[in-house]
Amino acid sequence: MQTIDTPLLRIAYDEWNPTADRAVILLHGWPDSPRCWADVAPVLAQAGWRVLVPALRGFSPTRFLRADTSAGALAALTTR
């Protein structure tokens, strides 16, 4: 997994086909994890998509950057 930081979170993610011209982001719900996309992501990558699968808030290794942060939202994924 790779990571990227937003103001609130260090988001871990898996990536397939990083040089593709078009991208898709696959999000999991609770109690699922990024592994739920393990069969789908490679197929999309083979079809020409850049595939990003983040570990959403609450799923390791994604974590809050500050101990005093007690809430987060999906918007934290888009703020850089």
Secondary structure by P-SEA (a helix, b strand, c coil): cccccccccccccccccccccbbbbbbbccccccccccccaaaaaaaccbbbbccccccccccccccccccccccccccc
